Amino acid sequence: ESKTDQKNSNPFVNALLTDLYQVSMAYAYWSIGKHEQRSCFDLFFRKNPFKGEFTVFAGLEEALKFVKNFKFTKEMLTKMKKKFSWPEKFWDWLGTLDSSQVKIY
């Protein structure tokens, strides 16, 4: 078992550690039937901060664990339902969402 097969080391790092904008976009895609369409995202920054010559990236292992373990629990969905009045079918779908189809290159 590799380290990335383990759970997140910080118990506060879970699927709710997201922006409500992202959940709203998930609903928008779901409502127009594009929620199963393949998509691509990049993570980058435009230039080295503080006029530096290089950048050190820390936390890659934790980021990979977060993606691998991504899943909304029933308790999380109950909390989000209080903020949005979306159809129950959307919440049912969101409850099945996981990262099993995610590919990281």
C-alpha positions in Angstrom: 0.0 0.0 0.0 1.5 3.3 -1.0 1.2 6.5 1.1 -1.4 8.0 -1.3 -3.7 5.0 -0.6 -4.0 6.2 3.0 -6.6 8.6 4.4 -5.9 12.3 4.7 -3.7 13.0 7.7 -5.8 16.0 8.6 -9.4 15.0 9.6 -10.6 18.5 8.6 -9.6 17.9 5.0 -12.7 16.5 3.3 -15.1 17.2 0.4 -16.6 20.2 2.2 -13.2 21.9 1.9 -14.4 23.5 -1.3 -15.9 26.7 -2.5 -19.7 26.8 -2.8 -19.1 28.1 -6.3 -17.8 24.7 -7.2 -20.9 23.0 -5.9 -23.1 25.5 -7.8 -21.2 24.7 -11.0 -21.7 21.0 -10.3 -25.4 21.7 -10.1 -25.3 23.8 -13.3 -23.6 21.0 -15.2 -25.9 18.4 -13.8 -29.0 20.4 -14.7 -28.0 20.6 -18.3 -26.9 17.0 -18.5 -23.2 17.7 -18.8 -22.2 16.2 -15.4 -20.8 13.0 -16.9 -18.8 14.8 -19.7 -15.0 14.5 -19.4 -13.2 17.8 -18.5 -9.7 19.0 -17.9 -8.3 21.3 -15.2 -4.9 22.9 -14.8 -3.3 24.0 -11.6 -0.7 26.7 -12.0 0.5 30.2 -11.0 1.6 33.0 -13.3 5.0 33.9 -11.9 7.2 33.2 -8.9 5.9 35.1 -5.9 7.9 37.8 -4.2 10.1 38.3 -7.2 11.7 35.0 -6.5 13.8 32.9 -8.9 12.2 29.5 -7.9 9.2 28.1 -6.1 8.9 25.2 -3.7 5.7 23.1 -3.9 4.9 21.4 -0.6 1.9 19.1 0.1 1.7 17.1 -3.1 1.1 13.9 -1.2 -1.7 15.4 0.8 -3.3 16.9 -2.3 -3.2 13.4 -4.0 -4.8 11.9 -0.8 -7.5 14.5 -0.9 -8.4 13.7 -4.5 -8.3 10.0 -4.0 -10.5 10.1 -0.9 -13.0 12.7 -2.2 -16.5 11.8 -1.3 -19.5 13.6 0.2 -21.0 11.9 3.2 -24.7 12.0 4.1 -23.9 14.5 6.9 -22.1 16.8 4.5 -25.0 16.7 2.0 -27.5 17.5 4.8 -25.5 20.6 5.6 -25.3 21.7 2.0 -29.0 21.1 1.5 -29.7 23.9 4.1 -28.0 26.4 1.7 -29.5 25.4 -1.6 -33.0 24.3 -2.7 -32.0 22.0 -5.5 -33.8 18.9 -6.6 -33.4 15.7 -4.5 -32.1 13.9 -7.6 -29.1 16.2 -7.7 -28.2 15.5 -4.1 -28.6 11.8 -4.7 -26.2 12.1 -7.6 -23.7 14.2 -5.6 -23.7 11.5 -3.0 -22.5 9.0 -5.5 -19.7 11.3 -6.8 -16.1 10.1 -6.1 -12.7 10.4 -7.8 -12.6 6.9 -9.3 -12.6 8.4 -12.8 -10.1 11.2 -12.1 -6.7 11.0 -13.9 -3.8 13.1 -12.7 -0.9 13.7 -15.1 
